[in-house]
Amino acid sequence: MKLVTWTLYFLWILPLILSKEIAITCIYSEECLLPCQSSYHYIIHWYKGEKAVHSYYLGKDQLAYQDGEYKGRTSLLIPSEIKKGNVSLSLKHMRIQDEGRYKCYAASDTLNEEKFVLVSVEAPVKSVDITIRADTVTCSTTGVYPKPTVSWSSDPPANNPLSSHYETDEKLFVVTSELKIGNINDLYTYNCSIKDTKDKTLYIASLKQQEISVEDEVILPCPFTKNNSFILTFSTAVLSYDSKNSKQQIRDEWKDKVSFSPEDGTVKLHNLDKEHMGTYTCKTTTAQQITTKQISGNEDTFICPVPKDQKYITTLDFDTTVLNYDSRTFEKPILDQWTNKITFPSEDSGAVKLSSLNQKQHSGTYTCESTTAHNRYITHTKVTLTGMKSHATMKIVIPIVVFVLIIAGICFVVKRCKRQHSQLDHKHTILKSKTTCTVKHNQHLMMSQK
């Protein structure tokens, strides 16, 4: 007799709820929030294609199977937000490779839900440089994504430009356009326009030469948007303006010569002398990310990472230029008062090492600009020093503390000596009293015997 075995398979299928996808744009190198709302938050999975981006269940993150591309870059919101149904994903240090379609999967014991987020990444134009050398005007921008378009306008008219671009390892574009102009006239205007292909924002760099008499005023166009700031330079910074907070700064010796109109973005120069002849550069930049560091006074901090395997020039500014370094010649001028506080390049990090800082003098924002043959890297680091006193205060406090301790020690010794002396006097009095009593007692006995 044969034994027949039957195996039953039960397939448990949870009802699935689908919704429309959401499209968002993230900024390169910054943090981006991929939105997702769900009533089910017992199990949460984020995927990009077959890659596991982030997982959460049993009340905590479960990252054992997370794809290596996302290690250390993902997080959900705080538990109270998750309980409210906000299962959004925070993705740090956005890369161009992060573009794509992400799936947000959320489930309870009986139901689950899928939502999709379409992510695009943008590296906006930070600055446009225009220079003239010999018979060529060059316009360039670096670290841009997607690839922008370049156009020219000029007076006098020029030949067709020659434009080129290449892609960096980070998938960012470096764009250069050259305009052959032949003989340079005494008066000329060259405008280079770079247009962002995504949001159609137009960035314009102008190179203009004009003649004015000493009595006249000259108007310089410095166009900007609400997210821009700009700096006007002539050998050194003359004027800076930040459109985010409408903060304007003019160098003291230029205050009677420069005026700025935020309404139309024009700079007026007047009361000029022969010493003011030359090239004025108006550089407009978008807002840049600021890194914040909080350290105590006895700690070292590393800022200003340098480009790897490339020749570069690095400038570090803190109110004024603190450090200039050229890796081609190894020249390293450092401001005198900073010589014992800066180590660069630091062997252990390849960055600027700051040490022995003073809370009052050295807290603030450090701006580092590193320039290679093709790229410019700008970083801002806000350093806050805590848990320390200024040197002047310490010089006063330490002697006072030492003096107080010495006085306290002397008082303690004197008080102890007095106490010991008092105890000796007391013992002497008791002994004297006992001796007197003994003598009187003996006298009394002798009289009794008689």
Residue pairs with C-beta under 8 A, 6 or more apart in sequence:
14 107
14 110
14 111
14 112
15 110
15 111
15 112
16 112
16 113
16 114
17 111
17 112
17 113
17 114
18 113
18 114
18 115
19 113
19 114
19 115
19 116
20 116
21 101
21 115
21 116
21 117
21 118
22 35
22 115
22 116
22 117
22 118
23 117
23 118
23 120
24 32
24 34
24 35
24 117
24 118
24 119
24 120
25 119
25 120
25 121
25 122
25 198
26 32
26 91
26 94
26 98
26 119
26 120
26 121
26 122
27 94
27 121
27 122
27 123
27 124
28 94
28 95
28 96
28 121
28 122
28 123
28 143
28 145
28 172
29 93
29 94
29 123
29 289
30 93
30 94
30 289
31 90
31 91
31 92
31 93
31 94
32 90
32 91
32 94
32 119
33 88
33 89
33 90
33 91
34 46
34 88
34 89
34 90
34 91
34 102
34 104
34 117
34 119
35 88
35 117
36 86
36 87
36 88
36 89
36 104
36 106
36 115
36 117
37 85
37 86
37 87
37 88
37 115
38 85
38 87
38 104
38 106
38 113
38 115
39 85
39 108
39 113
40 106
40 107
40 108
40 111
40 112
40 113
41 82
41 83
41 85
41 87
41 106
41 108
42 57
42 107
42 108
42 109
43 56
43 57
43 105
43 106
43 107
43 108
43 112
44 54
44 55
44 56
44 57
44 76
44 82
44 87
44 104
44 105
44 106
45 52
45 54
45 55
45 56
45 103
45 104
45 105
45 106
46 52
46 53
46 54
46 55
46 74
46 89
46 102
46 103
46 104
46 105
47 53
47 102
47 103
47 105
48 67
48 100
48 101
48 102
48 103
49 100
49 101
51 67
51 69
51 70
52 65
52 66
52 67
53 66
53 67
53 70
53 74
53 89
53 91
53 102
54 61
54 63
54 66
54 70
54 74
54 75
54 76
54 89
55 61
55 62
55 63
55 65
55 66
56 62
56 76
56 82
56 87
59 79
61 75
61 76
63 71
66 74
69 97
70 91
72 92
73 91
73 92
73 93
74 89
74 90
74 91
74 92
75 89
75 90
75 92
76 82
76 87
76 88
76 89
76 90
77 86
77 87
77 88
77 90
87 104
87 106
89 102
89 104
91 98
94 121
95 121
95 170
95 171
96 121
96 123
96 145
96 170
96 171
96 172
97 171
98 119
98 121
99 119
99 120
99 121
100 118
100 119
101 116
101 117
101 118
101 119
102 116
102 117
102 118
102 119
103 114
103 115
103 116
104 114
104 115
104 116
104 117
105 112
105 113
105 114
106 112
106 113
106 115
107 113
120 198
121 145
122 145
122 146
122 196
122 198
122 199
123 143
123 144
123 145
123 172
124 144
124 196
124 201
124 286
125 141
125 144
125 148
125 194
125 196
125 201
125 203
125 286
126 141
126 143
126 285
126 286
126 288
126 378
127 141
127 283
127 284
127 285
127 376
128 139
128 140
128 141
128 192
128 194
128 203
128 204
128 205
128 284
129 138
129 139
129 140
129 141
129 205
130 137
130 138
130 139
130 190
130 192
130 205
130 206
130 207
131 137
131 138
131 207
132 138
132 184
132 190
132 207
135 180
135 181
135 182
135 183
135 184
136 178
136 179
136 180
136 181
137 154
137 158
137 178
137 179
137 181
137 190
137 192
137 207
138 176
138 177
138 178
138 179
139 150
139 152
139 176
139 177
139 178
139 179
139 192
139 194
139 205
140 174
140 175
140 176
140 177
141 148
141 174
141 175
141 194
141 203
142 172
142 174
142 175
142 374
142 375
142 376
143 168
143 172
143 173
143 174
143 375
143 376
144 172
144 173
144 174
144 175
144 196
145 171
145 172
145 173
146 173
146 197
146 198
147 165
147 173
147 175
147 197
148 173
148 175
148 194
148 195
148 196
148 197
149 194
149 195
149 197
150 161
150 163
150 175
150 177
150 192
150 193
150 194
150 195
151 192
151 193
151 195
152 158
152 161
152 177
152 179
152 190
152 191
152 192
152 193
153 190
153 191
153 193
154 179
154 181
154 188
154 189
154 190
154 191
155 188
155 189
156 185
156 188
158 179
158 180
158 181
158 190
159 179
159 180
159 181
161 177
161 178
161 179
162 177
162 178
162 179
162 180
163 175
163 176
163 177
163 178
164 175
164 176
164 177
165 173
165 174
165 175
165 176
166 173
166 174
166 374
167 173
167 174
168 174
168 375
174 374
174 375
175 194
177 192
179 190
181 188
181 190
186 209
186 211
187 209
187 210
187 211
188 207
188 208
188 209
189 206
189 207
189 208
189 209
190 206
190 207
190 208
191 204
191 205
191 206
191 207
192 204
192 205
192 206
192 207
193 202
193 203
193 204
194 202
194 203
194 204
194 205
195 201
195 202
195 203
196 202
196 203
201 225
203 284
204 223
206 221
210 218
212 218
212 272
214 272
214 273
214 274
216 270
217 268
217 269
217 270
218 268
218 269
218 270
218 272
219 266
219 267
219 268
219 269
220 232
220 266
220 267
220 268
220 269
220 280
220 282
221 265
221 266
221 267
221 282
222 230
222 232
222 241
222 260
222 265
222 266
222 267
222 282
222 284
223 265
223 284
224 230
224 241
224 243
224 265
224 284
225 243
226 243
226 244
227 243
227 244
227 286
227 287
228 243
228 284
228 285
228 286
228 287
229 240
229 241
229 242
229 243
229 244
229 284
229 285
229 287
230 240
230 241
230 282
230 283
230 284
230 285
231 237
231 239
231 240
231 282
231 283
231 285
232 238
232 239
232 240
232 258
232 267
232 280
232 281
232 282
232 283
233 280
233 281
233 282
233 283
234 276
234 278
234 279
234 280
234 281
235 278
236 251
237 251
238 250
238 251
238 254
238 258
238 280
239 248
239 249
239 250
239 251
239 254
239 258
239 260
239 267
240 248
240 249
241 247
241 248
241 249
241 260
241 262
242 248
243 262
244 287
246 262
248 260
248 262
250 258
250 260
256 271
257 269
257 270
257 271
257 272
257 276
258 267
258 268
258 269
259 267
259 268
259 270
260 266
260 267
260 268
261 267
261 268
267 282
269 276
269 280
285 378
288 378
288 379
288 380
289 380
290 365
290 380
290 381
290 382
291 303
291 379
291 380
291 381
291 382
292 381
292 382
292 384
293 301
293 303
293 381
293 382
293 383
293 384
294 384
294 386
295 301
295 357
295 383
295 384
295 385
295 386
296 385
296 386
296 387
296 388
297 357
297 358
297 359
297 385
297 386
297 387
297 388
297 389
298 388
300 353
300 354
300 355
301 353
301 354
301 355
301 357
301 383
302 346
302 349
302 351
302 352
302 353
302 354
303 316
303 351
303 352
303 354
303 366
303 368
303 379
303 381
303 383
304 314
304 316
304 344
304 351
304 352
304 366
304 368
304 370
304 379
304 381
305 349
305 350
305 351
305 379
306 312
306 314
306 327
306 345
306 350
306 351
306 370
307 370
307 372
307 375
307 377
308 350
310 372
310 373
311 327
311 328
311 372
311 373
312 327
312 370
312 371
312 372
313 324
313 325
313 326
313 327
313 328
313 370
313 371
314 323
314 324
314 325
314 327
314 344
314 352
314 368
314 369
314 370
314 371
315 321
315 323
315 324
315 325
315 368
315 369
315 370
316 322
316 323
316 342
316 344
316 352
316 366
316 367
316 368
317 366
317 367
317 368
317 369
318 362
318 364
318 365
318 366
318 367
319 364
320 335
321 335
322 334
322 335
322 338
322 342
322 366
323 332
323 333
323 334
323 335
323 338
323 342
323 344
323 352
324 331
324 332
324 333
325 331
325 332
325 344
325 345
326 332
327 345
332 344
334 342
340 356
341 354
341 355
341 356
341 357
341 362
342 352
342 353
342 354
343 352
343 353
343 355
344 351
344 352
344 353
345 351
345 352
346 352
346 353
352 368
354 362
354 366
354 383
357 383
357 385
358 385
358 388
358 390
358 391
359 385
359 386
359 388
359 389
359 390
360 390
361 390
362 383
362 385
363 383
363 384
363 385
364 382
364 383
365 380
365 381
365 382
365 383
366 380
366 381
366 382
366 383
367 378
367 379
367 380
368 377
368 378
368 379
368 380
368 381
369 376
369 377
369 378
370 376
370 377
371 377
389 397
